[in-house]
Amino acid sequence: MKAPRVTLEQWRTLQAVVDHGGFAQAAEVLHRSQSSVSYTVARMQEQLGVPLLEIAGRKAVLTEAGAALLRRSRNLLKQASQLEELAWNMDQGWEAEVQLVVDAAYPTERLAGALKAFMPQSKGCRVQLREEVLSGVEECLHSGTADLAISGISIAGYLPQQLNDIEFVAVAHPEHPLHLLERALTHSDLETHLQVVIRDSGRRQPRDAGWLGAEQRWTVTSLSTAAKLLSQGLGFAWLPEHEIKDSLERGSLKVLPLVQGSRRASNMYLYANKDKPLGPATRILADLICEHSGT
């Protein structure tokens, strides 16, 4: 790849000429001589092989090519400035990236609220967001691939911050045979019907969670897939209420009238990587996740 012929300083000079109305004005703003500014622009045109400015009366104005290139150069200079700012922030201990691993059952709305609030404070720090199920979050934490992790599991050896609970509800399609019984249901009623469960994404020691007493179970990899299957009349499941709110309102899913256990609250916890100190961006994001855990 060829090295750029034109420097950022040259693009900055051209911008000053255009933005401030001429070579003399640009020279004053840039604290340079007018001849130096004129030479810089002339040299740019020679290097690029296209005219950037033309004389109209007593004023230099952009050519069509110059206008197009100047427009692109503004983005270039903005990115260069952001890059320099990020380098300075990193030198001050600010992270370039935060790895956030979240259990798929955690409400996206809460997470989006925290991330939206983090954005203006991020100073260019990127967030790598990854969704896992059950022990998949724990494995990321143990392997060091998570700076922050949100899980419903109590993970030994870590001191978590408790977040607001989420509620799981037992649901099925309104025309499912269990609903057609038109009475309060027991777990014995569930045993002979298809149960849809979400696969644990962990590989070392996958966990089971909740009631798993049905003789026949189908396993899927996502909550949305489970909800779609149930909406088509295939089986029953315990799903996060926030995930199926629209389906409940539309009537494509209906809460099963269990004598006990139709609803269960699941604790949610925020964990931090204990093997390295938290940087300022990670600490800010952790505080915002806690702050928005009830929204």
N, C-alpha and C positions, 0 to 999 in steps of 0.2 A: 504494500500500500504506500503510495506516494505521500510524502510529508506536505502539509498545507503550504501553499506559496504565500498566502496572506495571513498576517498575524491578527490576533484579537485586538491589539492596540490600533491597527490600521482600520479595522471595522468600527472601533469606538470613535476614531477620528472622523470617519465618514458620517457617522450618526450625529456627531456634534455639529458638523457643517450644515447638515440638513435641518436638525432640530433647532439650531440657534440662528439660522438665516444667512449664513455666509462664512467665508474663511476668516475674516477678521474677528467676528463674534466667537467662532469656535476656538480661535487662537487664545482669546481672552479667557474663555471658560477652562481651556485645557492648560493654561499657563505656558503656552509655547509661542514661538514667533509665527507670524502669518506665512512666511516663506516655508517654514517647516511643515505646517499643515497642508499647504498647497502641494509641496513635494510629495507628502505621504499619499495624498489622493491620486496624484498623477502616477506615482509608482504603482499603486493598486490597480489602476486601469491598465497599465502596461503588463503587470503580472497576470491579471485575469484575462486580458485580451478582448475586453468589451468596454465600451464607454459607459461610465457611471453617471457623469454629470455633463450637461451641455449649457451653453450660455444663452439665456433668453433675456434680451435687453441688457441690463447691467447686473443680472442675477444668475447664479448657477442653479439649475434645477435638475432633478433626477431624470435620467432616461428611463424608458420602460424596463430595460434590463436592470438598471440601477435600483429602481423601486422594488423589483422582485427580490433582488439580492439583499437589499437593505432590510426588507421585511424578514427574510430568513435569518439575517445576522442578528436581529434583535433577540430572537429565541436562543441563538448560539451564545450571545453574551450573557443572557439571563442564566442559562445552564452553567456557564463557566463560573459565574458569580455564586450560584448555589453550590457548585462543587468545591469552591474555595471555602465557603462558609461551613460546609460539611466537614472538610478537612480540619478546619479550626476547631469545630465542635468536638471532633474525635480526639484532637490533641488535648482538649479539656476533659476528656473522659466520657464524652457522649458516645453512645453506641451507634454504629451504622445500621444495625438491624436488631429487632426483637423477635424471637421465635415464640409464638403463642399457639399452644395446643389446647383444643377445646372439645369436651364431650359433645357429640352431635345432638344430644338432648337439650343442651343449654339454649335458651331462647335467643334467636338471632337479633331480635329487637334490642335486648339488653346489651348485647355485644356491639351492635351498630352504634348505640348511644355512646358507649365508652370510646370507640374508635373515632367517632365524629368529634368528640371533645378532645381527643388526643392529637388529632391532625394539626391544629394551629400551634400546638406546643412541641411537635415532633422534631423540629429543626432538621428535617431531611431524613430522619430515622425511618427506615422501612419496617413494616410489620409482615412477617411470614405467618399466615394463619393456616392451621391444619386441624381438620376434624378427625376425631377417633371415637371409638365406642368402648365403654367400660375400661378394661385393663390396657387398651391401646394407649390411653393417656398416661397411665402409670409407667408403661415401658418407655415412652418418650422422655419422661422425667428422669427415670433411672439412667437412661443412655446419654443424657446430657443434651439431647436435641430439642429440649424445651427450656426456655428461660422462664416462662410462666405457663401454668397449666390449670385448666378448670375441669374438675371431675366430681362425680357423685360418690367416689370411693374414698374411704378413709385409708390413706397410704401411710404405712408405718415408717417412722424415722423422719417425718416432715411435720412442721408446725403450720397448718393452713390457716387462712382467713375464711371464716364462714360467709357464704353468700346466701341470698334468699333462696328458699326451697323452690322446686318446681313440682307440679302435681301431675301424676299419671292417672289416667282413667281407663277403665275396662270398657271397650266399645265393640260394636258390630253393626252391620247393616240393619236397618229397621225391619227388613223382611227375613233376617236370619232366624233359623229355627229356635234359637234361644229366646229371642224376643217374642216369637209366636206362642211360647208357653204362657205368656201373660201372667206371670207370677214372680215372686221373689226367687232368685236363683242361689243355689249353693255351689260350692266348688265341685261337688259330685256331678252336678249338671254339666259342668264345663268339661269334665274328663273325656267324654265321648265325642267332643267336637274339635275341629281343627284349630290349633292355636298358631298364630304368626308371631315369631320372635325375631329380634334384631341380633345379628351375629356380632360377637365380641371381636374387635379388630386386633386385639393382642394375640401374639403368637406363642409366647412362652408359657403362660398359665392363663388361658382364657377362662373367664368367669361366667357363671349364670347369675341372673338377677331376677327377683320377683317370683311369682308363682309359675311353675312349669310342670303342672300335673296332668296336662292333656296327653292322651295316648298318641295322638298324631300332631306333629309340629312341623311347620315349614319355617325355614330360616332365610331371612333376607338381609341385605347389607345396609339398608337405609330406612329411616323413619318414613320418608315420603313414599317409598315403594310399599311399605307395610300399609300405610293409610290408603293407597290406591287399591290394593288387593281387597282390603276390608270394604271399601266403598263399592266394590263389585260383588259383594256377598261372600267373599272367600275368608272364612274364619273369623276369629276374634283376637283381640290383643289389648295389652295395656300400653297406651301411647301418651306422650306429653300433651296435656290439654291445649297448650298454646299452639302446638303443631297442627292440631285438627280442629281448631276453633271454627274455621269457615265450613268444614264438613258437617260439624254439629249444627251450625246455624242453618245450613242448606237442607239438613235432614238426610244426608247420605250416610251419616253415621249416627248412632244413638248409644247413650251410656247404658250398659247392662245393669239391671236392677239386682245386684248381688246383695245377699243378706249382710255380707261383710266383705270389705275389700274392693268395692267399686272404685274407690279413689285411694291413692297412697301418695304421700308427700315424700320427695327424695331430697335429701340434703345435698347442697352443692358447695364445693370448696375451691378456693384459689390457692395454688401451690407455687412456690418459687424454687428455682434451681439452687440447691444448697451448696453446690461444689464450686461456685464462683460468686464473687460479690455482685450485687445488683447495680447496674449503672443507673444514671439519673433518668433516662428515658423509660427504662423498665419499671422503675419505682413510680413514675408518673402514671404509666399505663395501668399498673396494679391498683393504684389508688382510684383511678377512674372506673375500673372494672367493679370495684367494691361500691363506689358511689352510684353506679348505674345498675346494680344487680337487682333493684326492685322496680325498675321502670318497665 
